[in-house]
Amino acid sequence: MPSNSGTINKDLQAERDKCTFNNEEFTLWWVGGETKLKEKRFREDFFLNDPELQEKVPLHFLSHKELYEESVRKATVAFRKVRKMQEMGQDGVDNYSALLGGLLGTGILKQGNPLTVHYVMFLPAILGHGTPEQQAEWFGRAWNCEVIGTYAQTELGHGTFLRGLETTATYDERTKEFVLHSPTLTAYKWWPGGLAHTANYCVVMAQLFSKGKCHGIQPFIVQLRDEETHMPLKGITIGEIGNKLGMNGVNNGFLGFDHVRIPRKNMLMKNAKLLEDGTFVKPPSQALTYGTMMFVRVVICRDMAAYLSKAVTIAVRYSAVRRQSHINPDQPEVQVIDHLTQQYKLFPALAKSIIFKLTSDNLWEMYNQVTSELDKGDLERLPELHAIACCLKAITTADAATGVEVCRLACGGHGYMTCSNFYGTYGMVTAACTYEGENTVLLLQTARYLMKAWQQALRGQELVPTVQYLGRFLSSKTRRMEWDDSIGGIIRALQTVAAGKLRLAAEHIEQRQKGGATLEEATNQTSIELARTADAHCRAFLVQSGYEMIEKGCEMVSPEVAKVLRTIYHLYAYDEALKALGDLLRFTTISESDINRLQAKLEGALAELRPNAVGIVDSFDIPDGVLGSPLGAYDGNVYERLYEEAKKSPLNQEPVNQSFHMYLKPFMKSSL
């Protein structure tokens, strides 16, 4: 989608001219239909062209304090505009999604939105954990932003290990109140977005004590600041944790409690309950307590696809404009994208951005289905959802972070500049490798589920869809699968790798127990294998899910677009197989000639995608205001835009900096 009426770089235009498919048709499929595309473009025009949301000075030239204040200003302007859209009849949750987790939101607030956790975690926590009465009391005020909330779980001393959280909520039967307390410095809440200076309320996860007994982690609504003055309330110690690699507009904070009292009704009791006399009533499933976390992990997978698509768009367009080195000595310098090594940097990342998005759509459908079953009291598929959401969050964030960095490196020195927007994008994706569950811990949680599924498979029990391949593995007469380089064969091979790793991990745990280790010790001693098993399980799921979703998509588009989609998927599958060669050699009959043929297939897919690479990233339909990069602008005028960005530096606003007269000139004139 053109973002200006200037002249298009001739090399970039030539790339568009040789595209073999209709961009608009691809975009319609990518976005989800004509209505959604129309809404998306209206929304982008409505926000990006508002003078109040324009960037007067690039954020990287602002101080930390100025950046936060500008982020709050823009966030309030943006959400006022959402209300304006509602008045115009342009209602819908997509407007919020676009600002909170979508590309539009990061285009407007490049260093993150201080109101995101309010919408993405505080509101869902009220819905997921609150009774109808509590929802009636809190949700309306929160939705209208009469109060601003955040979600405080992680502490200075504990993150993913929730059982280790130290904040206590002790029930006082005499006053019918909870007393919240941070017994140590490590018990201080640490990291919640918007906590430092933005929010005045919070859902706090704390260890519930009543009748002298601990009942585990439970959620509580706590007021942090006065609703009029915004001053911290008595017993509340609150502030900001400081500068970070990225997301410095999010206003991450710390929070300590000194015997802060809240009424009993402030414990969210949709799942677990505490009666007036202090009797604790357990929830139907402890996993229900972590429903908000699962929702966020589903959203994260979608966001990783979006961020990766942004990085790939910048790098592919730049690679079509940039000319570097000769392939034939007697010919002019070629476009960087003509180098096969450059294609191998960019095109697998391009494929991943699409497969991750389709798999996140698949996961979203699964989440909604399981959530509707939970409302009916059916908890059967909750562990499966939790397991797949854990490993998908881990793999998509890790691969997206690697992909963004590869795209940056593919842009050479110019990619190192902050204005290229790789720095900001990398800050977003690498943060996701840690928040809402550290990746290694999440892989081990998935592995724990897989161990249970393995025991079910050994007993011949019926298996849920994501682990049904274990039954096929056990029924096989050979330990090594016959290699087959068809798409179906690659899927089966990757599933065989996951099943084979799981079998070995189970055997090694058993052997270590026989050697005298406890189950917990044996599991820890096998944890490297277990994490790798979960990784293999997830990658097999991605390849299978990607195939199913691509084929579903091909039924809705023209043969030209379908051909491109299948090539994208084939590249993804071949790349995943080649990266798993060591495991394939171990668990299948793949030979050297098979590997050579697989490599040739991958290179063939790269060649097929080469004429359409710019067309594909154009079809992502990301406007310049969202890309925020002179390297990836639609017109391809990279060098002119880089020069304009350089002139914005505060150091270029005067011909001579005062440091010359204060320090440099005296130094130069002095005798050494």
N, C-alpha and C positions, 0 to 999 in steps of 0.2 A: 504494500500500500504506500504510494508516494507520500512523503511528508513535506515536500516543498516543490516549487515549480522551477527550480534551477536546472542547469544542464546536467544530464546523467553522464557519468564517466563512461567512455566508449567501450572499455573492456567489460564493464559490468553490464552494459546494455547488450553487448554481443552474447554474454552468457544467457541473458533473458530471451534473446531472439532464438537461441537453439534449444530452448526447453521443449520437451516432447509432450507435455500435458497442459491442461488448463489450470492456471494458478487458482482462480476463483473456485473451481470445483473442489480442488484439494482443500482450500481454506474452509469451504462449507462443511466438508467431512470432518476436518480437524476441530472446528469450533462446535459443531453439533447441529448444523442446519441454518436455514436462511434467517429464521427469527432470532436465534442466538447471535448470529453474525451482525445483524442489523442493530441489535441491542448493544453488542460489544463496541461497534464503531461509533454509535451515538454516545456511549458512555465515555469513550476515549476522547472524542471531540469536546464533550461537555466539560471534562476535567482538564485536559492538557492545554486547552486554549484559554483557560481562566487566568487572567493576569495575577490574581492572588496566589496562584499555585506555581507561578513561574519562578525559576531559580535566578535570583538577582546576582548572587555571588556563589560560585561553586562551593559546595559544602566543605571540600577539603581545605579551603582557606579560612574556615571559621574556627573559633576556639571550641573546646568541648562544651562549655556552657552555652555559647551561642547556637551550636548545632542542636542541642536539646530544645532550646526555646523556639528555634525555627521549626523543629519537628512537631512540637505541640501546636504551634500556630497553623501549620499546614494540615495537621490531623483534624483540628476543629473546623477549618474551612472545608475540608473534604467531606466530613460527615454532615455538615450543614447542607452541602450540595446533594448528599444522598437524600436528605429529607425533602429538599427542593424537587428532586426527581420523583419522589413519592407523590408530592402535590401535583406534579405534571402527569401523573398516571404511569410513570416509568418505575413501577414498584418491582420488588423481587429480591430474593436473597443473593442473586448473582451480583448485585451492586456492592453488597458487603463483601462477598467473596473476592471480587476483583480488587478491592482496596486493601483487604486484610492479608490475603495469601497469594493473590495473583500478581501478574507482571505489572499491571497498571499501578497497584499500590507501591511497588518498589520503584517504579518510574517517577512517582510523585514524591515519595519519601525514601530516598536512596539509602539512608542509614537506618531504616526501620521505623515502625509506627508505634508510638508509646501507648496507643489505645488497643493494639492488637490483642493482647492477653485478656483484656476486658471482654471482647467479643468472642474470642476463640476458646477461652477456658473458663472465665468467670461465669458467663451466661450459660454455657453448656453444663458447668458444674451444678448450677442451681436446678437446671432441668433434669440432669442425670441423678442427682443425689437428694433433691428437695421433695418433700411431700407436696400434694396439691395446695395445701394451705401455705406452705413456705414459698412455693412458686408464686402464689397470688400476692404474697407480701413483698417479695424481693424482685421478681423478674420484670415487672412493668417498670419500676423505677430504674432498674439497671438498663433495660432496653432503651428507655428514653434518655439515658445518660444523666439522670438526676443524681445518680451516684456512679462513681467510676470504680471498678473492681479489678483485682488481679488474683492470681492463684499461687499460693505460697506452699510449696512442697519441699523442694531442695534446700538443704542446709549447708552451712559452711563446712561441716564435717561429714555429711552424708548426701548422696545424690540418688543414684539408681537403686541402691539397697534401701528400700523403704522401711523395712523392719528396724533398721538402725537409727531412724529419725529420733531425735532427743526431745523436741518440743512436747510439753505435756499439757493435757487438758484434764484437770482433776475436778470431779463433780463434788460440789458442796451440797449435801442433802438438806442442810438447814436453810439455805437461802435459795435453793433450786437454781444454782449458778455453776458455770464452769470457771475454773481459775486457770488461765493460760500462762505458762511460764517457760522461760529459756534457762535451764539450769546451768549451762556452760556457754562459753563463747562459740563453740562448735555447733551449738543448738540454734544459733541465729539463722533465720531464713536468709538465703543468699541466691540471687539470680532472678527472681521473678520480674518479668517485664512490666514496666509501669509502676512498680512498687515504690521507687525512691521518692518521687515528687508528684506523680500523676494521680495515683489511685487514692481514694479515701476509705475504701472497704476492701476486704480480702477474704477469699476462701482459704482457710489455713488447715493443712493436714497435720494432725497432732496425735500423740499417743493418749488414748482415752483411759483414765483411771476412775473407777468407782468401787466403793466397798472394799478398798485396799487391793484391787486387782486390776491389771492392765488388760484392756480389751483390743489392743492393736490400733492401727491408724484409722482415724475417722475425720470427716470434713466439718469445719465450723466456719460460720460467717462472723467476721470480726470487723468492727469499725476501727479505723486507724487514725483518721484525722477528723477534726471538726468540720461539719458540712458547710459552715459559713466562712470561717477564718482559714481553714485548711491546716491549722496547727496540729501537730501530733498530740494524741490524747495521752492522759496520764498513764505511765507504765509502758509506753510505746517508745522504743528506740528505733529510729528509721533513717535511712540515707541511701546514697548511691554508691555502687561498688567501684566505679572508676572506668577508665578508658579500656576498650577491648579491640580485638583485631578487626571487628566490624560491628554493625548493628548498634552504633553509638547513639542513635535517636530513640532507642527502645526504653531507656531509663531503667535499667536493671538495678535492683536495690537489695539492701539488707534490712532485716527486721528482727528485733528482740523484744521479748515480753517479760515484764517484771510483775508477776501476779496480777494479770489483767482479768477482770471479771466480765463475763458475758452471760445473758440469760440462757436457760436450758433450751428454749425454742431456737437458738442459733446453731444448734447442732443439726446438720442436714440429715433427715431421718427417713428418706425414701427406702433405703436398704437396711442398714443397721439402725437400731433404736435404743434409746435409754429412757426407761420409765422414771416417773417422778421420784420413786423411792431408791433410784440408783441401779435398778435391775437392768442388765444389758440383754438385748434381744439380737441374736446373730442374724446377718443377712442370709438369703437363700444361697448365695455364693460369694466368697470373698472377692472373686474377680470383679463383681459388680462395683466394688469400691474404686476400681481403676478404669471405669468406663470412659472418663474424660480423657485419660491418657491414650486409650485406644483410638478415640475419635481424632485426637491431634496427630497420632502416627499415620493415620489414613491420609489426613490433609498434607502431612509432610511429604509423602510419596508423590503426590500431585505437584507440590511446589518444586520438588527437585527436578521434575520433568520441565517445568516452566523455566527455572533458572538456567538449566542446561541448554534449552532451546535458545535462550537469549545469548549465551556465550557462543554457541555454534553459529548463530546468525551473524554476529560480529566477525568471527574468525573466517567464515566462509566468504563473506563479501570482501573483507580485507584481502584475503588470499587471491581473489579474482582481480583485484586492482593492483596489488603489489607485484612488481616484476623483479626477479632476483635470479641471477646466474644463467648459464647456458646449458641446454641439454645437447644441442648440436653446436659445435664451436663456431660454425659459419653463419649461425642464425642469431637474431636478437635475443635479449634476455626474455625468459618465459614468465608467464604468470606463475606465482608460487603454487597455485592450486594444481598446476600441471605436473609437479613433482609427486611421484607415487608415495614417498614418505609423508608428504603433507596430506595427501588424501587419506592415508592410514591414520594420521593424527585426528583428522576432522570427521570423516564419514562414520566411523563406529560411534563417536560421540553423538553425531546426528541421529543415528539409528537408535541409540539408547534413549535420547530425549523423547522419541516417538513411542518406543516400547514401554518406557516408564509411565508415560501418560496413559497409554491404553491399559496397562496393568493397574494403575491407580483407579481408573474407571471401573475395572473389574473388582478391585478391592472395595470400592465404594458401594457397589451393588451388594457385595457380600456383607459389608457392615450394616447396611440398611435392612437386609434380610434377617441377620442375626439379632439386630436391635428389635425388630418387630416380633421375633420369636421370644426375646427376653420379656417383652411387655406381656406376653401370654404365659410367662412362667417357664418357658422351654429354654434350658441352659445348655442343651446338648452340643451345639456348635460353637459355643463361646470359647472353649480352649483352642479350637482350630483357628478361629479368627485371631485370637490373641497371638498364637504362634506365628502365623503368616504375616501379621502386621508387624511383629517384632523384627523378623528377619528382613522383610521388605524395607522397613525403615532403615535398618543397618546397611543393607546393600545399596539402596538407591542413594542414600546420602554419601556413602563412601565413594561410589562410582561417579556421582555428580561432582563432588569435590575434585576428584582426579580429572574428570572431563573438563571442568572449567580451567584448571591449571594447564592441561594439555593445550587447550584453545589459546590461553595466554601465551604459552611458549611458542605456539604456531604463528603468533603475530610478532615475533622477534622483539626488538628493543621497544617499539611503540606499544606493545602489549604491556610493558612494564610501567607505563605512565598511568597515574591514577585516573586521568580523564578517559582512558580506554574503557573503564568500568568493569574490568576483570577483577580489580582489587575489591570493589564493593560487592560484586557478585560472589566472589570466592569467600568473602567474609560471611555472607548469608548462608552459603551451602556448607562450609566447614563447621559453622556453629551447630548446624543440625546433626552433625556426626556425634555430638555430645548431649545436646538438650533432649528432653523427653525420653531419656534412656540411653546410656552410653552404649556404643555399638557392640563391643565385645560382650557385655553383659546381656544385651538383647539376643545375640546369637546363642548364648548359653541357655537363655530362657526357651528359645525355640528348640534347642537340642534336648532340653528336659522333656518337652512335649514329644519329640521324636522318639526318645527312649521308651516312653509309655506306649506310643503307637507301635513300636517294634515288638513289645511284649504282646500287644493285642494281635499283631500279625502272626506271631509265633503260635498263639492260641487259636488261630483260624477265625478270629472275630471279624465282623464287618468293619471296614475302614472308611473314614470320611474322604471326600474327593481329593484333597491335597496330598494325601499319603497312600492312596490306593496302589501306587506303584510298588509299595513294599510287599504286597501280596504276590504280585507278578514276579518280583525278584526271588521270593522264597520258593515259588513253584518252579523256577527255572532249574534245569538239570545240570547246568554248568555254572561255575563261579565267574567265568569271564564271558561277557556277552559277545556274540558275533557282530563285528563292526559293520555298519551300514550308513553311508554318508547321505542318505535321503534326509529330509527334514524330520520325518517320523523317527528315523533311525538315530538322529542326533538327540532328539528329545529323550528317547528310550535310553541312549547311552549316558546322558547326563543324570537321568534318574537312577540308572544302575550305579553310577559313581556315588551318588548320595546314599543309596541303599547299602552299597559295599562299605563305605566309610562308617555308616551307622552300625553295621554288623561287627566290624572290627572294634569300634569303640565299645560296644556292649560286651564283646568278648574280653577286651582288656580291662574293663571295670571288674568283670567277674574274676579274672585271673588275679588282679590286685587284691580283691577281697579275700580270695583263697590264700594269698600270701600274708594275710593278717591285717590288711587295711580296713578301716570302716568304710561304709558305702560313701560317706561324704569325702573321706580322704581319697578313695579310689576315683571318685568323680573328679576331684580337683587334679589328681595326677593324670587324668585323661582329658583334661579340659581343652588342650590344644586341638586334639582330634575332634572333640565335640563341637568346638566353634567352627572348625573346617567342615564338619558334617552339615551344620546348619547353613553355612555359606553355600555348599553344593546343593542342598535341598532348595534354597531360595533361587539360585541361578537356574536350576532345572524348572522351577515353577515359572520364572520369568520367560524362559524360552517357550514353554508350553502355552502359557497364558498369552504371550505375544502372538504366537501362531494363531490361536483361536480368535483373538480380537482382530488381527489383520485380515483373516479370512472372512470374518463377519463384516468388516469394513469394505472388503472387495466386492461384496454382494450389492453394495449401495452406490458404487461409483462406476465410471466409464472404464473400458479396458485399458486405456492409457494410464489413468491414475492407478488402477489396480496393479498394473505391471510395475510401476514405481514402488508401490507399497510392498509388494512381494520381494522386490530387490532389496529394499531397506531391511525387511525382516531376514532375508537370506544372509545378508552381510552380518547382522547381529548374531544369528545362529552360528555361522562359520567362525566368527571372531570368538564367541564364547567357547566353542569346541577347541579351537587352537590354543586358547589360553588355559585350557584344562588338559593339555596333552599328557602331562605326567600321570594324571589320574586315569585318563583314557587308556594309556599303555598298561596301567595296573589292573583295570577292571574290564577292559574289552580286548578284542583281538586286533585292534588297529595296528597297521604295519607302516613301514617307512613309505611305501608307495601310496598307501591311503593318506598319509599326512601330506605328501606332495600334492596329491589330487585335491585335498581340502584347501591347501594354500592357494592352489590355482583357482579354485572356486571363489575364494575370498577376493583374490586380485581381479577376477572377472566381475564380481559384484561392485568393486570399487570403480572399474572402468564403465560399468553400466550407469552408475550414479553420477559420474563426473559431469556429463552434459546437463544434468538436472539439479545439481547441488544448489545453485543460486535460486532456481525456481522453487525448490522445496523450502528453503529458509524464507523466501518471500511469502510463501503460502502460510507460514506461521503467523503472518499478518501482525507483526510487532512494529508499531510506529516508532519513529526516531525519538520521540519524547519519552518512550519507555526504555528503548535500548540505551539511551544516554551515552553514546559513544561516537566520537568522530571517526573511528575505524570502521564502524558498521552501518553508517547512515545510508539511507536508500539511494541517494544520488551517487555514492561512491567517491565523492570529492574529499578524499582522506587528508591530503596534505594541506589543502586550504583550511579545512576544519581544525586540524591540529595546530596550525599557526594561529588561528583565532582563539583557540583555547589557551595557548601559551601567553597571548597578550593579556589574558584576564588575571594573570598573577599579580598580586599586590606589589611585588618587587618591580614590575614593569610600569607602575603608575608614576614613577619619577625617574629622571635620567641618571641621577646619582643618589645612591643610598647613603643615609647618614653615617653608616658604619665606616665609609671611606674616610670622612673627616675625623671621626672619633677614634678610629683604631688603625685602619690600614695606612693612611698617609703618614701619621706619626711613626709607625713602624718602618715604613719605607724610607723615611728621612733620617731615622736614627742610625747611629753607627753600631754595627754588629760587632 
